[in-house]
């Protein structure tokens, strides 16, 4: 199937989940930004896992301070025709996040995934449960948000093991690292944060972040 993506960033919530506050405040929907290739720089991030927890009011305030204000509209990002067949530089991953441990159903609230295509386009998707407090299956979910960026360098990869420097990893942070070298902490070039109050991605400043690629990130 020929996949054509014209993704700018979408957010559609009609259930009561959008009205319930979790931890971080939100602003209107973030817009898509086009990645601009830059030279690889020497990392200054700490290379060992820190001990501070990535939870609590102080941590959330630090995270909010990294959020990039929403800007104006930008051009849509389109996949190349060969992106559905050319996997020479393809990367993809999916993961669960936002578990509600206080709910008897013990269900994850969100499922996130991304695909990084050979043409240099990356598409991030966020799905969420339609009924947050549902106790019994079937549990239905829907697309809550999506973001696309283009112009990725050949060696750039998306990393899902990221943290604010000085804290433990936070599964709500995704970073675009400038090097495909695995098992090394790197400062990302671009980064996103999953805002669980509005079920959407938000751009955050990468200078205070560190991301780690798995040995086999593809």
JOQUIFEN-V301807 format. One record per pair of residues at least 24 apart in sequence whose ideal C-beta (glycine too) atoms are under 10 Angstrom apart, sorted by sequence separation. I is the first residue (numbers start at 1). J is the second residue. D is the distance in Angstrom with one decimal. If there is no record, write none. Layout:
i=I j=J d=D
i=I j=J d=D
This chain:
i=8 j=32 d=5.1
i=9 j=33 d=9.7
i=91 j=115 d=7.5
i=92 j=116 d=7.0
i=105 j=129 d=9.6
i=123 j=147 d=7.4
i=124 j=148 d=7.5
i=152 j=176 d=7.1
i=155 j=179 d=5.7
i=156 j=180 d=7.5
i=157 j=181 d=9.2
i=161 j=185 d=9.3
i=162 j=186 d=9.7
i=170 j=194 d=9.3
i=172 j=196 d=7.0
i=185 j=209 d=9.8
i=186 j=210 d=6.8
i=187 j=211 d=7.8
i=7 j=32 d=6.8
i=90 j=115 d=7.4
i=91 j=116 d=4.0
i=92 j=117 d=9.2
i=107 j=132 d=9.0
i=122 j=147 d=8.5
i=123 j=148 d=4.8
i=124 j=149 d=8.4
i=153 j=178 d=7.0
i=155 j=180 d=4.7
i=157 j=182 d=8.9
i=185 j=210 d=4.4
i=186 j=211 d=5.8
i=90 j=116 d=6.8
i=91 j=117 d=8.6
i=107 j=133 d=9.7
i=122 j=148 d=6.9
i=123 j=149 d=8.4
i=152 j=178 d=9.8
i=153 j=179 d=9.2
i=154 j=180 d=8.6
i=155 j=181 d=8.5
i=159 j=185 d=9.8
i=162 j=188 d=6.9
i=184 j=210 d=9.8
i=185 j=211 d=7.2
i=186 j=212 d=7.5
i=89 j=116 d=7.9
i=90 j=117 d=6.2
i=91 j=118 d=9.5
i=105 j=132 d=9.7
i=107 j=134 d=7.9
i=121 j=148 d=6.4
i=122 j=149 d=5.3
i=123 j=150 d=9.9
i=147 j=174 d=9.4
i=149 j=176 d=7.5
i=153 j=180 d=9.6
i=159 j=186 d=7.7
i=174 j=201 d=8.0
i=184 j=211 d=9.6
i=185 j=212 d=5.4
i=186 j=213 d=7.6
i=89 j=117 d=7.9
i=90 j=118 d=5.7
i=98 j=126 d=9.8
i=105 j=133 d=7.9
i=107 j=135 d=9.1
i=121 j=149 d=7.2
i=122 j=150 d=7.9
i=184 j=212 d=7.0
i=185 j=213 d=9.5
i=89 j=118 d=4.3
i=90 j=119 d=9.9
i=97 j=126 d=9.1
i=100 j=129 d=9.3
i=103 j=132 d=8.1
i=104 j=133 d=9.4
i=105 j=134 d=6.7
i=120 j=149 d=8.9
i=121 j=150 d=4.8
i=122 j=151 d=9.7
i=157 j=186 d=9.6
i=159 j=188 d=6.9
i=162 j=191 d=7.0
i=164 j=193 d=10.0
i=172 j=201 d=9.7
i=175 j=204 d=9.2
i=177 j=206 d=9.3
i=183 j=212 d=7.0
i=184 j=213 d=7.3
i=87 j=117 d=8.9
i=88 j=118 d=5.5
i=89 j=119 d=8.6
i=92 j=122 d=9.9
i=98 j=128 d=8.2
i=103 j=133 d=6.6
i=105 j=135 d=4.9
i=107 j=137 d=9.3
i=111 j=141 d=6.6
i=120 j=150 d=6.0
i=121 j=151 d=8.3
i=122 j=152 d=5.9
i=158 j=188 d=9.0
i=162 j=192 d=9.5
i=172 j=202 d=9.7
i=174 j=204 d=9.7
i=176 j=206 d=8.2
i=182 j=212 d=8.3
i=183 j=213 d=7.0
i=86 j=117 d=8.0
i=87 j=118 d=6.8
i=89 j=120 d=8.3
i=91 j=122 d=8.3
i=92 j=123 d=9.6
i=94 j=125 d=8.7
i=96 j=127 d=10.0
i=98 j=129 d=9.3
i=103 j=134 d=9.1
i=104 j=135 d=6.1
i=105 j=136 d=7.6
i=108 j=139 d=9.5
i=110 j=141 d=8.5
i=117 j=148 d=9.9
i=119 j=150 d=7.9
i=120 j=151 d=5.7
i=121 j=152 d=7.1
i=157 j=188 d=9.9
i=162 j=193 d=9.4
i=173 j=204 d=7.4
i=175 j=206 d=6.4
i=182 j=213 d=4.5
i=183 j=214 d=7.7
i=23 j=55 d=8.5
i=83 j=115 d=8.7
i=86 j=118 d=4.5
i=100 j=132 d=7.4
i=103 j=135 d=7.9
i=105 j=137 d=8.9
i=107 j=139 d=6.0
i=109 j=141 d=9.2
i=112 j=144 d=9.6
i=114 j=146 d=9.8
i=119 j=151 d=9.6
i=120 j=152 d=4.1
i=156 j=188 d=9.5
i=158 j=190 d=9.2
i=159 j=191 d=9.3
i=172 j=204 d=9.9
i=177 j=209 d=9.9
i=181 j=213 d=7.0
i=182 j=214 d=6.2
i=183 j=215 d=5.9
i=23 j=56 d=9.3
i=84 j=117 d=8.7
i=85 j=118 d=9.2
i=86 j=119 d=7.8
i=94 j=127 d=9.5
i=100 j=133 d=8.4
i=108 j=141 d=9.8
i=111 j=144 d=9.7
i=112 j=145 d=9.4
i=113 j=146 d=10.0
i=114 j=147 d=9.0
i=115 j=148 d=9.9
i=116 j=149 d=9.6
i=117 j=150 d=9.4
i=119 j=152 d=8.6
i=120 j=153 d=7.3
i=156 j=189 d=7.1
i=173 j=206 d=9.7
i=177 j=210 d=9.5
i=180 j=213 d=7.0
i=182 j=215 d=4.8
i=23 j=57 d=8.6
i=83 j=117 d=4.1
i=105 j=139 d=7.9
i=107 j=141 d=10.0
i=110 j=144 d=7.6
i=114 j=148 d=9.9
i=118 j=152 d=9.8
i=120 j=154 d=7.7
i=122 j=156 d=8.6
i=124 j=158 d=7.9
i=156 j=190 d=9.1
i=158 j=192 d=9.5
i=175 j=209 d=5.9
i=177 j=211 d=5.2
i=179 j=213 d=8.3
i=182 j=216 d=7.5
i=25 j=60 d=9.1
i=33 j=68 d=8.7
i=82 j=117 d=8.8
i=83 j=118 d=6.3
i=110 j=145 d=10.0
i=117 j=152 d=8.6
i=122 j=157 d=9.4
i=175 j=210 d=8.3
i=176 j=211 d=8.3
i=177 j=212 d=8.6
i=182 j=217 d=6.3
i=23 j=59 d=9.1
i=24 j=60 d=5.6
i=79 j=115 d=9.3
i=82 j=118 d=6.9
i=83 j=119 d=5.3
i=116 j=152 d=6.8
i=118 j=154 d=9.1
i=120 j=156 d=8.1
i=122 j=158 d=6.0
i=153 j=189 d=8.8
i=173 j=209 d=6.6
i=175 j=211 d=3.7
i=177 j=213 d=6.4
i=23 j=60 d=5.0
i=24 j=61 d=9.2
i=30 j=67 d=8.9
i=80 j=117 d=7.3
i=82 j=119 d=7.0
i=83 j=120 d=9.6
i=152 j=189 d=9.2
i=173 j=210 d=9.9
i=174 j=211 d=8.2
i=175 j=212 d=9.2
i=180 j=217 d=7.3
i=22 j=60 d=9.5
i=26 j=64 d=9.7
i=30 j=68 d=7.9
i=33 j=71 d=7.9
i=79 j=117 d=6.1
i=80 j=118 d=7.8
i=81 j=119 d=9.0
i=83 j=121 d=6.8
i=152 j=190 d=9.2
i=173 j=211 d=7.8
i=175 j=213 d=9.7
i=180 j=218 d=8.9
i=24 j=63 d=6.4
i=25 j=64 d=6.4
i=30 j=69 d=9.3
i=31 j=70 d=6.2
i=79 j=118 d=9.9
i=80 j=119 d=3.8
i=170 j=209 d=9.4
i=23 j=63 d=8.6
i=24 j=64 d=5.7
i=27 j=67 d=7.6
i=30 j=70 d=5.4
i=31 j=71 d=5.8
i=34 j=74 d=6.5
i=79 j=119 d=6.7
i=80 j=120 d=8.6
i=83 j=123 d=9.7
i=116 j=156 d=8.0
i=164 j=204 d=9.2
i=177 j=217 d=9.4
i=23 j=64 d=9.3
i=26 j=67 d=9.1
i=29 j=70 d=7.2
i=30 j=71 d=8.5
i=31 j=72 d=7.0
i=32 j=73 d=8.6
i=33 j=74 d=6.3
i=34 j=75 d=6.9
i=78 j=119 d=9.3
i=80 j=121 d=7.3
i=116 j=157 d=6.8
i=149 j=190 d=6.7
i=167 j=208 d=9.8
i=169 j=210 d=9.2
i=25 j=67 d=8.9
i=27 j=69 d=7.3
i=28 j=70 d=5.7
i=31 j=73 d=5.9
i=32 j=74 d=5.4
i=34 j=76 d=10.0
i=35 j=77 d=9.5
i=79 j=121 d=5.6
i=116 j=158 d=5.4
i=162 j=204 d=9.9
i=165 j=207 d=9.1
i=166 j=208 d=8.3
i=167 j=209 d=10.0
i=169 j=211 d=9.1
i=24 j=67 d=8.3
i=27 j=70 d=5.7
i=31 j=74 d=5.5
i=32 j=75 d=8.1
i=34 j=77 d=6.9
i=77 j=120 d=9.8
i=78 j=121 d=7.7
i=115 j=158 d=9.1
i=149 j=192 d=9.4
i=165 j=208 d=5.5
i=167 j=210 d=9.7
i=169 j=212 d=7.9
i=32 j=76 d=7.4
i=33 j=77 d=9.6
i=77 j=121 d=5.7
i=79 j=123 d=8.0
i=114 j=158 d=5.3
i=162 j=206 d=9.2
i=164 j=208 d=5.8
i=165 j=209 d=6.7
i=166 j=210 d=9.5
i=32 j=77 d=6.2
i=77 j=122 d=8.7
i=147 j=192 d=6.6
i=163 j=208 d=9.7
i=164 j=209 d=6.1
i=165 j=210 d=5.4
i=77 j=123 d=7.9
i=114 j=160 d=8.1
i=163 j=209 d=6.9
i=164 j=210 d=8.2
i=113 j=160 d=9.7
i=145 j=192 d=9.9
i=162 j=209 d=5.8
i=163 j=210 d=5.7
i=112 j=160 d=8.0
i=162 j=210 d=6.9
i=163 j=211 d=7.8
i=145 j=194 d=8.5
i=161 j=210 d=9.4
i=162 j=211 d=4.2
i=163 j=212 d=8.4
i=124 j=174 d=6.6
i=144 j=194 d=9.5
i=145 j=195 d=8.8
i=159 j=209 d=9.8
i=161 j=211 d=6.4
i=162 j=212 d=7.5
i=159 j=210 d=9.5
i=160 j=211 d=8.2
i=161 j=212 d=4.4
i=122 j=174 d=9.7
i=124 j=176 d=10.0
i=159 j=211 d=3.8
i=160 j=212 d=9.2
i=161 j=213 d=7.6
i=145 j=198 d=8.4
i=147 j=200 d=8.6
i=158 j=211 d=8.8
i=159 j=212 d=6.3
i=160 j=213 d=9.3
i=161 j=214 d=7.1
i=122 j=176 d=7.1
i=144 j=198 d=8.6
i=145 j=199 d=6.3
i=146 j=200 d=9.2
i=147 j=201 d=4.8
i=149 j=203 d=9.9
i=157 j=211 d=9.1
i=159 j=213 d=5.2
i=160 j=214 d=8.6
i=144 j=199 d=3.9
i=145 j=200 d=3.9
i=146 j=201 d=8.0
i=147 j=202 d=9.4
i=158 j=213 d=8.9
i=159 j=214 d=8.2
i=143 j=199 d=9.8
i=144 j=200 d=6.4
i=145 j=201 d=5.4
i=147 j=203 d=8.5
i=157 j=213 d=5.8
i=161 j=217 d=9.8
i=142 j=199 d=9.7
i=144 j=201 d=9.3
i=145 j=202 d=9.5
i=157 j=214 d=9.8
i=160 j=217 d=9.1
i=159 j=217 d=7.3
i=112 j=171 d=8.5
i=158 j=217 d=8.0
i=112 j=172 d=8.8
i=114 j=174 d=7.1
i=116 j=176 d=8.7
i=157 j=217 d=5.4
i=9 j=70 d=9.8
i=91 j=152 d=9.9
i=110 j=171 d=9.4
i=157 j=218 d=8.1
i=110 j=172 d=8.9
i=112 j=174 d=7.5
i=114 j=176 d=9.8
i=89 j=152 d=9.1
i=97 j=160 d=9.2
i=9 j=73 d=9.9
i=8 j=73 d=7.4
i=9 j=74 d=9.5
i=89 j=154 d=6.3
i=91 j=156 d=9.5
i=93 j=158 d=7.3
i=95 j=160 d=5.9
i=8 j=74 d=7.6
i=88 j=154 d=9.8
i=89 j=155 d=9.0
i=91 j=157 d=5.9
i=92 j=158 d=9.0
i=93 j=159 d=9.2
i=94 j=160 d=9.3
i=95 j=161 d=10.0
i=126 j=192 d=9.6
i=128 j=194 d=9.9
i=8 j=75 d=8.7
i=89 j=156 d=9.7
i=91 j=158 d=6.4
i=93 j=160 d=6.1
i=8 j=76 d=5.5
i=89 j=157 d=9.6
i=122 j=190 d=9.1
i=124 j=192 d=6.6
i=126 j=194 d=6.3
i=128 j=196 d=8.9
i=7 j=76 d=6.9
i=8 j=77 d=7.9
i=79 j=148 d=8.7
i=126 j=195 d=9.5
i=6 j=76 d=4.7
i=7 j=77 d=6.0
i=77 j=147 d=9.1
i=78 j=148 d=8.7
i=80 j=150 d=9.6
i=124 j=194 d=9.3
i=126 j=196 d=9.9
i=129 j=199 d=9.6
i=5 j=76 d=8.8
i=6 j=77 d=7.6
i=7 j=78 d=8.7
i=77 j=148 d=3.9
i=79 j=150 d=9.1
i=128 j=199 d=4.7
i=5 j=77 d=7.2
i=6 j=78 d=5.9
i=7 j=79 d=9.1
i=76 j=148 d=7.8
i=77 j=149 d=6.5
i=78 j=150 d=8.0
i=99 j=171 d=9.5
i=127 j=199 d=9.1
i=128 j=200 d=9.5
i=5 j=78 d=6.8
i=6 j=79 d=8.8
i=77 j=150 d=4.5
i=97 j=170 d=9.3
i=98 j=171 d=8.2
i=126 j=199 d=6.5
i=4 j=78 d=7.0
i=5 j=79 d=5.0
i=76 j=150 d=9.5
i=77 j=151 d=8.9
i=97 j=171 d=4.4
i=98 j=172 d=7.6
i=126 j=200 d=6.8
i=4 j=79 d=6.1
i=74 j=149 d=9.9
i=75 j=150 d=8.9
i=96 j=171 d=8.3
i=97 j=172 d=6.2
i=126 j=201 d=6.4
i=3 j=79 d=6.2
i=4 j=80 d=9.9
i=22 j=98 d=7.9
i=95 j=171 d=6.8
i=125 j=201 d=9.3
i=2 j=79 d=9.1
i=4 j=81 d=8.7
i=124 j=201 d=6.1
i=3 j=81 d=9.9
i=5 j=83 d=8.6
i=22 j=100 d=9.2
i=114 j=192 d=9.6
i=2 j=81 d=7.4
i=4 j=83 d=9.1
i=95 j=174 d=9.6
i=3 j=83 d=6.9
i=4 j=84 d=8.9
i=112 j=192 d=9.7
i=2 j=83 d=9.3
i=3 j=84 d=5.0
i=93 j=174 d=9.5
i=2 j=84 d=5.7
i=112 j=194 d=6.5
i=1 j=84 d=7.1
i=2 j=85 d=9.2
i=37 j=120 d=8.7
i=110 j=194 d=6.8
i=35 j=120 d=8.0
i=35 j=121 d=9.3
i=110 j=196 d=7.1
i=22 j=109 d=8.9
i=34 j=121 d=9.9
i=35 j=122 d=7.9
i=109 j=196 d=7.2
i=91 j=180 d=9.0
i=110 j=199 d=7.3
i=112 j=201 d=8.8
i=109 j=199 d=8.6
i=89 j=180 d=9.4
i=17 j=109 d=7.7
i=98 j=194 d=7.4
i=100 j=196 d=10.0
i=97 j=194 d=6.5
i=66 j=164 d=7.4
i=98 j=196 d=5.3
i=65 j=164 d=10.0
i=97 j=196 d=8.3
i=63 j=164 d=6.4
i=98 j=199 d=9.1
i=116 j=217 d=9.3
i=62 j=164 d=6.2
i=116 j=218 d=8.6
i=62 j=166 d=8.6
i=63 j=167 d=9.1
i=59 j=164 d=7.4
i=62 j=167 d=8.1
i=59 j=166 d=9.4
i=63 j=170 d=7.7
i=66 j=173 d=9.3
i=59 j=167 d=6.2
i=54 j=163 d=6.6
i=59 j=168 d=9.6
i=63 j=172 d=8.3
i=5 j=115 d=9.1
i=18 j=128 d=9.3
i=54 j=164 d=6.9
i=63 j=173 d=8.3
i=17 j=128 d=6.7
i=52 j=163 d=9.5
i=56 j=167 d=9.9
i=59 j=170 d=8.5
i=3 j=115 d=9.0
i=5 j=117 d=9.1
i=17 j=129 d=7.1
i=20 j=132 d=6.9
i=49 j=161 d=10.0
i=52 j=164 d=8.9
i=54 j=166 d=9.7
i=55 j=167 d=8.9
i=15 j=128 d=8.5
i=17 j=130 d=8.1
i=19 j=132 d=10.0
i=20 j=133 d=9.2
i=36 j=149 d=9.9
i=40 j=153 d=8.6
i=50 j=163 d=7.3
i=52 j=165 d=9.9
i=54 j=167 d=4.5
i=55 j=168 d=8.7
i=3 j=117 d=9.1
i=7 j=121 d=9.1
i=15 j=129 d=8.1
i=16 j=130 d=9.9
i=17 j=131 d=7.9
i=18 j=132 d=9.5
i=32 j=146 d=9.2
i=33 j=147 d=8.6
i=34 j=148 d=9.1
i=35 j=149 d=4.6
i=36 j=150 d=9.9
i=37 j=151 d=6.2
i=39 j=153 d=9.7
i=49 j=163 d=8.0
i=50 j=164 d=9.0
i=52 j=166 d=5.7
i=53 j=167 d=7.0
i=54 j=168 d=4.8
i=9 j=124 d=9.4
i=10 j=125 d=9.8
i=11 j=126 d=8.9
i=13 j=128 d=7.5
i=15 j=130 d=5.3
i=16 j=131 d=7.9
i=17 j=132 d=4.3
i=30 j=145 d=8.6
i=32 j=147 d=5.9
i=33 j=148 d=9.5
i=34 j=149 d=6.2
i=35 j=150 d=6.5
i=36 j=151 d=6.1
i=37 j=152 d=7.7
i=38 j=153 d=8.3
i=40 j=155 d=8.0
i=50 j=165 d=7.4
i=51 j=166 d=9.3
i=52 j=167 d=4.7
i=53 j=168 d=5.9
i=54 j=169 d=6.8
i=55 j=170 d=8.9
i=5 j=121 d=7.6
i=7 j=123 d=5.9
i=10 j=126 d=9.8
i=14 j=130 d=8.4
i=15 j=131 d=6.0
i=16 j=132 d=6.7
i=17 j=133 d=8.8
i=29 j=145 d=7.7
i=31 j=147 d=8.9
i=32 j=148 d=5.5
i=33 j=149 d=6.2
i=34 j=150 d=5.4
i=35 j=151 d=4.6
i=37 j=153 d=4.8
i=40 j=156 d=9.4
i=50 j=166 d=5.4
i=51 j=167 d=8.8
i=52 j=168 d=6.6
i=54 j=170 d=4.3
i=7 j=124 d=8.9
i=13 j=130 d=9.0
i=15 j=132 d=6.9
i=16 j=133 d=8.1
i=30 j=147 d=7.2
i=32 j=149 d=6.7
i=33 j=150 d=9.6
i=34 j=151 d=5.6
i=35 j=152 d=5.6
i=36 j=153 d=9.9
i=37 j=154 d=9.3
i=46 j=163 d=9.5
i=50 j=167 d=5.9
i=51 j=168 d=7.3
i=53 j=170 d=9.9
i=54 j=171 d=9.0
i=5 j=123 d=5.7
i=7 j=125 d=8.9
i=15 j=133 d=9.9
i=29 j=147 d=9.9
i=32 j=150 d=8.9
i=33 j=151 d=9.9
i=34 j=152 d=10.0
i=35 j=153 d=8.3
i=38 j=156 d=9.9
i=45 j=163 d=9.2
i=49 j=167 d=9.8
i=50 j=168 d=6.4
i=54 j=172 d=8.8
i=15 j=134 d=9.9
i=37 j=156 d=8.1
i=46 j=165 d=5.8
i=49 j=168 d=6.9
i=50 j=169 d=9.4
i=54 j=173 d=8.9
i=3 j=123 d=9.4
i=45 j=165 d=5.7
i=46 j=166 d=7.6
i=49 j=169 d=7.7
i=35 j=156 d=7.8
i=44 j=165 d=9.1
i=93 j=214 d=8.7
i=68 j=190 d=9.9
i=91 j=213 d=9.8
i=68 j=191 d=9.2
i=68 j=192 d=9.8
i=93 j=217 d=7.6
i=15 j=140 d=10.0
i=66 j=191 d=8.1
i=68 j=193 d=9.7
i=92 j=217 d=9.7
i=93 j=218 d=8.8
i=18 j=144 d=9.2
i=67 j=193 d=6.9
i=91 j=217 d=6.1
i=92 j=218 d=7.7
i=15 j=142 d=8.9
i=17 j=144 d=9.0
i=66 j=193 d=7.5
i=91 j=218 d=4.7
i=14 j=142 d=9.2
i=67 j=195 d=8.4
i=90 j=218 d=6.8
i=13 j=142 d=8.7
i=64 j=193 d=9.1
i=89 j=218 d=8.6
i=12 j=142 d=7.7
i=63 j=193 d=6.6
i=12 j=143 d=7.7
i=13 j=144 d=6.4
i=64 j=195 d=9.7
i=87 j=218 d=8.8
i=11 j=143 d=9.2
i=12 j=144 d=7.3
i=13 j=145 d=9.3
i=63 j=195 d=9.9
i=70 j=202 d=8.3
i=71 j=203 d=9.0
i=10 j=143 d=7.2
i=11 j=144 d=6.3
i=12 j=145 d=8.6
i=69 j=202 d=9.8
i=70 j=203 d=8.3
i=10 j=144 d=8.3
i=11 j=145 d=4.8
i=43 j=177 d=9.6
i=68 j=202 d=7.5
i=69 j=203 d=9.0
i=10 j=145 d=6.2
i=11 j=146 d=8.9
i=43 j=178 d=9.3
i=67 j=202 d=5.4
i=68 j=203 d=4.2
i=9 j=145 d=6.5
i=10 j=146 d=5.7
i=43 j=179 d=8.9
i=49 j=185 d=8.6
i=66 j=202 d=9.4
i=67 j=203 d=7.3
i=68 j=204 d=6.2
i=9 j=146 d=6.4
i=10 j=147 d=9.1
i=40 j=177 d=9.7
i=41 j=178 d=7.5
i=47 j=184 d=7.4
i=48 j=185 d=8.1
i=66 j=203 d=9.3
i=67 j=204 d=5.4
i=68 j=205 d=6.1
i=8 j=146 d=8.6
i=9 j=147 d=5.1
i=40 j=178 d=4.8
i=41 j=179 d=10.0
i=47 j=185 d=5.1
i=64 j=202 d=9.5
i=66 j=204 d=4.2
i=67 j=205 d=7.9
i=68 j=206 d=9.6
i=7 j=146 d=5.2
i=8 j=147 d=8.5
i=9 j=148 d=7.8
i=39 j=178 d=8.4
i=40 j=179 d=5.9
i=45 j=184 d=9.5
i=46 j=185 d=6.9
i=47 j=186 d=9.7
i=63 j=202 d=9.9
i=65 j=204 d=9.2
i=66 j=205 d=4.7
i=7 j=147 d=6.9
i=8 j=148 d=7.5
i=38 j=178 d=7.3
i=45 j=185 d=5.0
i=64 j=204 d=9.1
i=65 j=205 d=8.6
i=66 j=206 d=8.4
i=5 j=146 d=8.4
i=7 j=148 d=3.7
i=35 j=176 d=6.8
i=37 j=178 d=9.0
i=40 j=181 d=9.9
i=43 j=184 d=7.8
i=45 j=186 d=6.7
i=63 j=204 d=7.4
i=66 j=207 d=8.4
i=6 j=148 d=8.4
i=7 j=149 d=9.4
i=43 j=185 d=6.9
i=45 j=187 d=5.1
i=66 j=208 d=6.1
i=5 j=148 d=6.3
i=43 j=186 d=5.4
i=44 j=187 d=6.8
i=45 j=188 d=9.5
i=65 j=208 d=8.9
i=66 j=209 d=7.6
i=43 j=187 d=5.5
i=41 j=186 d=9.8
i=42 j=187 d=9.4
i=63 j=208 d=9.5
i=40 j=186 d=9.3
i=41 j=187 d=7.8
i=62 j=208 d=8.0
i=63 j=209 d=10.0
i=24 j=172 d=8.5
i=41 j=189 d=9.3
i=23 j=172 d=9.3
i=40 j=189 d=9.2
i=38 j=189 d=6.5
i=37 j=189 d=9.0
i=36 j=189 d=9.0
i=35 j=189 d=7.2
i=36 j=190 d=9.6
i=35 j=190 d=5.9
i=33 j=190 d=7.4
i=50 j=210 d=9.2
i=49 j=210 d=9.6
i=30 j=192 d=8.2
i=45 j=207 d=9.6
i=30 j=193 d=9.6
i=44 j=207 d=9.2
i=45 j=208 d=9.0
i=47 j=210 d=8.4
i=49 j=212 d=8.9
i=45 j=209 d=7.8
i=46 j=210 d=6.8
i=30 j=195 d=8.7
i=45 j=210 d=3.8
i=47 j=212 d=9.7
i=44 j=210 d=9.4
i=45 j=211 d=8.6
i=43 j=210 d=8.0
i=45 j=212 d=9.7
i=27 j=195 d=8.7
i=30 j=198 d=10.0
i=24 j=193 d=7.7
i=26 j=195 d=4.9
i=29 j=198 d=8.2
i=32 j=201 d=9.8
i=24 j=194 d=9.4
i=25 j=195 d=8.3
i=26 j=196 d=9.1
i=28 j=198 d=9.0
i=30 j=200 d=6.9
i=33 j=203 d=6.5
i=24 j=195 d=5.8
i=26 j=197 d=4.9
i=27 j=198 d=8.5
i=29 j=200 d=6.2
i=30 j=201 d=6.2
i=32 j=203 d=9.5
i=23 j=195 d=9.3
i=24 j=196 d=7.0
i=25 j=197 d=6.7
i=26 j=198 d=3.9
i=28 j=200 d=9.6
i=29 j=201 d=9.1
i=30 j=202 d=5.1
i=31 j=203 d=8.6
i=22 j=195 d=8.6
i=23 j=196 d=6.8
i=24 j=197 d=6.0
i=25 j=198 d=9.0
i=26 j=199 d=9.1
i=27 j=200 d=9.9
i=29 j=202 d=9.1
i=30 j=203 d=5.5
i=22 j=196 d=4.3
i=23 j=197 d=7.4
i=24 j=198 d=9.1
i=26 j=200 d=7.3
i=30 j=204 d=9.8
i=21 j=196 d=9.3
i=22 j=197 d=5.1
i=27 j=202 d=7.6
i=20 j=196 d=9.5
i=21 j=197 d=5.5
i=22 j=198 d=9.5
i=26 j=202 d=7.4
i=20 j=197 d=7.8
i=21 j=198 d=9.9
i=22 j=199 d=9.9
i=19 j=197 d=9.4
i=24 j=202 d=8.6
i=17 j=196 d=9.2
i=18 j=197 d=7.9
i=17 j=197 d=9.2
i=18 j=198 d=6.4
i=17 j=198 d=9.5
i=18 j=199 d=6.7
i=17 j=199 d=6.8
i=18 j=200 d=9.9
i=11 j=195 d=9.6
i=15 j=199 d=9.6
i=13 j=198 d=7.5
i=13 j=199 d=5.7
i=11 j=198 d=6.8
i=12 j=199 d=9.2
i=13 j=200 d=8.8
i=11 j=199 d=6.7
i=12 j=200 d=9.9
i=11 j=200 d=4.6
i=10 j=200 d=8.6
i=11 j=201 d=9.0
i=9 j=200 d=7.5
i=9 j=201 d=7.1
